[in-house]
Amino acid sequence: MTKLFEAPLYPYKRSQDQDAATPVRHPVVIIGAGPVGLATAIDLAQADVPVVVLDDNDKVSVGSRAICFSKRSLEIFDRLGCGDEMVDKGVVWNVGKVFFGDRQVYDFNLLPEQGHKRPAFINLQQYYCELHLVERIRALQVEGKPVEIRGGSRVANLNQRDDHTLVTVETVDGAYNLEAEWLIACDGAGSPSRRMLDLDFVGRVFEDNFLIADVIMKADFPTERWFWFDPPFNKDQSALLHKQPDGVWRIDLQLGWDIDKEEEKKPENVIPRLKQMLGADVEFDLEWVSIYTFQCRRMEKFRHGRVIFAGDSAHQVSPFGARGANSGFQDADNLGWKLKLVIDGKAPESLLDSYAFEREMAADENILQSSRSTDFITPKSEISRIFRDAVLDLSEHHAFARPLVNSGRLSVPCVYDGSKLNGPDVEDLPARTRPGSPAVDAPLADGWLLDWLGSGFHLLGIGAEVPEKLLIDGIEITGVSIATSAAGQELKARYLGDEPSAVYLIRPDQHVASRWTGYDPTAVENALAIALGKGGEA
């Protein structure tokens, strides 16, 4: 892994902008070549929006960091053109187990139903995720798509103007300025961009410390998520075990409040802890060690004029539940198509306010779930601990108690209930595919539904014929008609319910915009206007 950490993927190279007499203006500049910044760049480049990515680094992240990528993230990767690479390299899992002390109290399946292309989760080290995203950008560059990554380029200052942001970039060759009509800050939890604009987080910071250790070993643990409350090898604390590719295992151990972080990270202190867990005779090598604390916080607003925040720069949650990176990919998924339409003049600039509304809603949902997980995992009072332990004891034999156990509610995509982009609905259709919800995958005779939907606006007709192409106010809508006789049981259950037919307007991020029981061109036109932020009647 060391070679992968150290190999420059996008080394510094002098750009023409540095020799320009006046600052060169770019439609979109992204700060940060982490997973969210790269995903956003791919989405925009695929839509032919010119984008420049700036990063002071030139290689993938050190350490596994984010490792759990959810089904929705995999579906987004499919749309970005790199889903197969992620899944082929990753470790697929659907099952989790919960332990209390030295006994298993129950297990759960995160994807118990059939008929989905992608699993509930894969485990994949963040450095591999970043590597596949960079490779996808290189492939787009070969195709002639307008995307560039500039490594060794540290953003030193931001100066907001009415119609652009002036960006000062520092390099080994000196500093230069460029202009960004739209600036997307994906520069992580410490976000220098946020500090430069004198913005901050609001929320909670928790005192507990957790040790992350990536170890290379041969082990016969199954490919499952194992979580312990009060295990014998880490008394009165918690532990988590995950399998990753290349024989790497992720171990999280709760350490408590008052610790010396630098001391705890030393191998001579880490190794005895791991031997207590794994057994004295198990051979392993340490690959990466880190210590973190929980933070459940977000910016009050994700959009500030022509500067937009996404990923960890906009929100932070605890690692339990895998809601950080997965939420960041959904930020990118939500933002790309909206920014494209605004830049092309096909939607009002106010459409970007819906990005802020929808993703702030998602951040609140993730912070709520993450805070509850943290409070359950690390009780703050004796009565809270007594309640938690009673719930764990009951859950071993009584199903009613299991929903109360919270070892980290695992990431699910947000349903944008209440969004101004949601159009007409038929309440008799299934609730899981109502307006605002992500389209649910289902098998078709010749593939998978979400692959058919891809990017762009789509009109899905099931038991109802819809036009193959529609052009409304410069927006192309692609029609997909599926006869009832050709619709499988999964598709019918997820999109029809008890109705004989349905028509769905699907947004470019594959969220449902509107739905009806039949095709009405006037209704579709009105719903499109709503989805573009132009108003209309839901």
N, C-alpha and C positions, 0 to 999 in steps of 0.2 A: 504493500500500500504506500510505502514511503515514496516510491518513484512516482506514483500518481499524484501524491500531495505536492511534490516538488516540480513536476513538469509544467512549464508555462503553457497555458492553453491559448492565451491571447496576449502575448508579450507586447510591451510598449513599442510603438512604431510611430514615427513622426507623421502627423497628418497635414494635409494642405491648409487646414484651418489655421495652423500655427504660423503660416507665412502670409496670411491674408492681411491686407492693409486695414480692413475694418472687420469687426466680428461677423462671422458667417452665421446666418440664421437657419435653424433646423426645425422642421415641423414638430418632432418629438425628441426629447432627450430623456433618457432613463438613467438615474443614478443608482448604481448597484447591480453587479452581475451575479447575484445570488439566484436561487431558484425562481423567485417571483419576478425579479427584473428580467431574467432570461425568458421566462414564459410570456411575459407581456410583450417583449420585443418580438418573439416569434409570431404571436397573434397579430400584431400590427404589420409585420413584414409580409405575412401571408396575404394580408389585405392590401398590400402595395402602399402602405404608409411608411415613408422614410423615417428611420429611427436610429439614433446613436446611443449606445450604452457606454457609460463611463464607470470605471472602477479603479481604485488605487491598487488593487491586487492584480495578478495576472494568471491565477490558477484556481483550482477548486478549493473548497473549504478543507481545513484540517479537522479530522475526526468525523465520526458518522453523523453527529448532530441530529437533524430530523431524519427519522428512519421509517415511520409508518405512513404510507401513502394510501389514502382511502379510495374506494370504488369511484367516487365522483372525480377525484383527481386523476385517476387512470382514464376516465372517460374524457376529461379535458386534454390529457396527453394524447389520446387518440385523435382528437380534433386538431391538435398541434403537430401531429405527424410523427410522434415518438413513443406512442403507447406500447407497441410490441417490444421495443428495446427495453423499456422499463420493466415490463412484466417478465420478459425472458431472463433478465438478470436478477430480478427480485425473488424473494421467498414469499410464496403465496400462503395466506392463512385466513381462516374464517372463525376459528374456535378460540375461546379464551377460558381460562380456569382461575378460580378464586380459592385461595387457601387461608385458613385461620389457624395460626400456630403451625402444627405439623400435619394437619389434615385438610383434605380438599372438601370444601363445603358445597360447591356446585360448579357447573360449566355452562357456557352459552355459545350459541352460533349466531354470528352477526349477519349471515346471509342464508337463512334456512330455506328460502324458496328457490326454485329452479328458474331457468330462463333469463340469465344475465350473462353477457359476454365477459365481464370482469368480476374478480372476486371481491370480497369485502375489503381486504387490505393486501398490500404487499409490504414486506420489509426490504428496504434498500437504503444503503448508506447515502447521505446527502451528497457526498463527493461523486458517486456514480450518477445520481440524478442530475447534478450540474453538468457532468461530463456529457450525458446524452443530450441535454438541452443545448450545450455548445455545439455538439456535432450536428444537431438539427439546424442551428443557425448557419454553420458552414455549408450544409447542403443547400439552404436557401440562397446563400451568397453565390453558389455555383449556378443556381437557376436564374441569377440576376436580380434577386429580390433586394430591396434597399435597406439593408441592416448592417450595422458596423459595431464591433466591440473594441473599445479603446482601453487596454490595460495600462497600468502605470500612470493613471490619470486621476489625480485626487481633486475633487471639487473643494475649493477653498473658500468660495464666497458665492452668495446668491443675492441678486438685486432685482426685485420684482418691479416690472413696468406694467402699463395698461394692457399691452398686447403681446408681451413676451417676458421672459426672465433672462437677465444677463448672468451668465455662469462663468466664473473664473476657475480655470483648470490649471493645476500645477503638475509639471512633469520634470523629468531629469534635464530636459532642454530649456526649462524655464516655464513661466506662466503665460497663458493666453486666455482670451475671452471668446465665448461663443454665445449665441442667442437661441433660446428655446421658445418656440411659440407655445408649446405645452411641455411642462416638466413633470415627470413621474418619479417620486422619491421612493425607492425600494432599497434603501441603504441600512436596513436592519434595526434592531431594537435600540441601539445607541444613536441612530440616525443623526449624523452631523447636519443634514438638511433641516431637520426639525429644529435643532438648536440655532442654526443660522437665521431662521425665520422667527426665533423667539417663541416657539410653540412648545407645548409640553403634554404629558399624559395626565389623565385622572384615573383613579382606581386604587386598588389595594396591592401592597407589597407584603408577602408573608415571610416569617422569620426562619422557617425550617430550611435546612440545607440538605441537598441530595448529591450523592456521589454517582457519577456516570463512569462506568468502566467498559470499554470494548476489549474483549479478550478473544484470542485465537485459540481454539481448542477443538478436540474431537469429543463430541458428546452425543448421547443417544436420547436427549430430550426431544419430544415431538415438536413439530412446527406449529406452535400455539403461543398465545400470550398468557404467561403465568404471573399472577399477582398474589403476594403474601401480605396479610395483616399479622403483625406480631409473630414473625417466624422465629424458630429457636436459634437460628444463626444471626439474627438481628433483633434481639428482644426489644419489645415496646416500640418498634419502628415498623417500616414497611420495606418491601423489595419487589422488584419487577425483573422478569427475564424474557428476552426476545431473541430469536434466531435471525441472523443476517447472512447474506451471501459470503462465500469464501471462508467458511468455517469461523466467522466472527459472531460472537454473542454479545448482546447488550445487556448489561446488568445495572440496575438503579438501586441504590441503597440509601434509605433515609438515615441521616446522621444526627439530626437534632438542631438546636438553636446555636448555642455558643461554642463555636469550633474555630480552630486555626486552619483556614482553607488551604494554605500553602503546605502545612504539615500533612493534612489529610490526603493531599494529592501525591505525596511521595510514595514510590513503589514499596518501600519497606513498611508503610502503613496500609496501603491498599491491598497488597497480596495476602496478608493474614486475614483480612475481612473476607476476601474471595474464597480462601481455603476453608473458612468456617462454613460458607454456603455450599461450595462445590465438593468438598471433601479434601482431606490432606493429600491424598494420592493422585488427584486429578492434575495433569500437566496442562499448563496454559501459558500464553505469552500476553503481556499487556500491549495493546496497540495504542490506546488513547484513554486519557483520564481527564475528567472535568468535574467541577462542582457548581451547582446552580441553586438558586432560590426561586420560589414561585412569585410571579408577578401577574396580576390580572388587571390590566389597565388598557386604556385607549386614548387617542386624541379625541377632543370634543367634536372636531370636524375633520373629515378626511380630504375635503377640497378647500383650498385657499386660493381663490382666483384661478390663475393658470398653473398652479402647483397642486398636484394630486398625490396623496400618500397611499401606499399599498403595502400589504404584508406586515412584517414586524415593525416597520417604521410607523405604522398606523395603529397597531394593536398588539398586545402581548397576553398570552395565557400560559398556564402551567403545561408542562409536557404531557402529563397524564390525560389521555383522551385524544392525543394527536390532532389538536385543533389549531396549531400554529401554522405550519407550512400548508396544510390542506386548506385552511381559510384563506391564506395568501394566494393560492392558485385560483380560488373562487373570486378573489378580488380582481385578479388579472382577467379572468373569464368574463366578469361583469363589465370591466372598463374598456376593453379593446374595441368592441363593436360600437360602443357609444362614441368613443373618441374618433373613430374612423368616420362615422356619419356626420359628426360636428365639423371635422376638418373638411369633408367633402361638401359641406353646405346643405346636406340633406336632412339635418335635424337641428333644432335650436341649441344654443350653448347650454341652456337650462337642462338639457338631457343629462348632462354630467352631474347635476344635483341629485339625480336619481341614483347615480353610483354611490354618492355619499349616503343617501337615505338607506338604500338597500344593504350596503356593506356595513354601515354603522349598526343597523338592525342585527346583522349577522354577528358582528363583534359583540354586541350586548348579549346575544344568545350564548355565544361561546364563553364569554366572561362569566355569565351566570352559572353555566354548567361546570366550568373550570373551578370557580370559587366553591361551589357545592362539593366538588370532588376533593378539593384541598381540605375543606372543613371536616369531611368524613375521614379522609386518610390521616389527618393530623388534628385530632380533637383538641380543643382549646380549654376544656374544663373536664373535671372528673365525671360530671353527670353526662357530658357529651360522649366520653369514652365508654361509660357504662351502657348508654343507649346503643352506640355502634357495636360493641361486643355482643350485646343481646341480639341485635339484628343479624350479625354473622352466625351466631349459634342457631338461631331459628332458620336461617336460610339453608342449612344443611338438609333439613327434612321437610321444610314448608315452602312451597313455591311463592306464597303471597309475600314473603319477606325479601325475596331476591331483588325485586325492583328497588328496594330501599338501599341495597348495597351499592356503594359508589366508589369504585376503584379507578374512576376516570371514564365518564360517559364518552364513548368513542365518536369521532367526528362524523357528522351527517351534514349534508348541504342544507343551507337555510331556505325556508319557503318564504318568499317575499309577500306575505299577507299584508294588505294595506298599502302596497306600492301604488303610486299614481300611474304606473305603466300597465297595471292590470286592467283588462277590458272585460267584456261581458262573460258571464258564466252560466252554466246550467247545473244547478246544484244536485240534480239526480245522477249526474256522471260521477265517477269515483273521486273521492276527496283527495287521494294521493296525487292526482294529476290536475288539481285545480289551478287557476291562474296564479302565478307567482312561484309555483313549484318547479323543480327540475324535471324534465321529461324522464320517464322511467324506461329503461331499456327493455326490450323484448325480442325474442327470435322471430325472424321472418323466413320465408321460404328460401331466400337467397342471401342471407346475411343477418345483420342486427339492425334494429331500428335506429339507434343513435348514430351508427355509421352512415345510414341513409340520410339522416338529418344534417350531419356535418355542421358547416358554418352557414351563416346567412339566414334570412327569414324563410320559414317553411310553412306550408299549409298541409296538414296531415288529415286525410279523409279516410275513415274506416267505415265501410258500408255506405259511403257517400262519395260520389265522383267530384273531384276538384280539378281545376285547370292545371296543366303541367307547368305553365309559367304565367305569372301576373306581373305587370309593371305599373306601380302606383306611385305617382310623384317622384319618379326616378329610382324607386326602391324595387328591386326584383324579388319576387316571392316564388320559390320553387314548390310545386305541388307533388305530393306523394299520395296516390289513391290505392287503397287496399280493400278488395272485395271482402265482404263478411265471410264468404265461403273459404277465402284464403287466409283469414286471420286466425292465428293459433289461440289457444285458450289463455295464454299469458297476456297477449295483446288485448283480447276482449276484456279480461278481468281488470286490467290496469287502465283501459281507456274507454270502455263502453259500460261496464257494469251491467245493468239490466236494460239499457237503451239499445235499440237496433242499429243505430248509426251515430257517428260523432265527427265533427270537424274541429281541428285544433290549429290555432296560429301559434307557431313556435318561434321564439326569439333566436338571434344568432348565438347566444350563450346556452341554448337548448332549454331555457325556462319557458313554461307555458305563458303566453300572453292573454289569450282568450279561447273560448271554446263554445260550440253550438252543437245541436243535434242534426244540422243540415247545412248545406252551403248556401250562403247569401252574399253576393259580391258587395253589396252596400255595407253590410255588417262587417265584412273583412276590411274594407277601406276605412271604416270608422275605427275599428280596433287597431289597425296599423297606426293611425294618427295618434291614438292613445299611447301605443308602445314606443312611439318616437318622441313622446313628450310634447306633442302639439295640442293636447287637449282632446275633446270629444266626450261622448257620453258612454260610460260603462254600463 
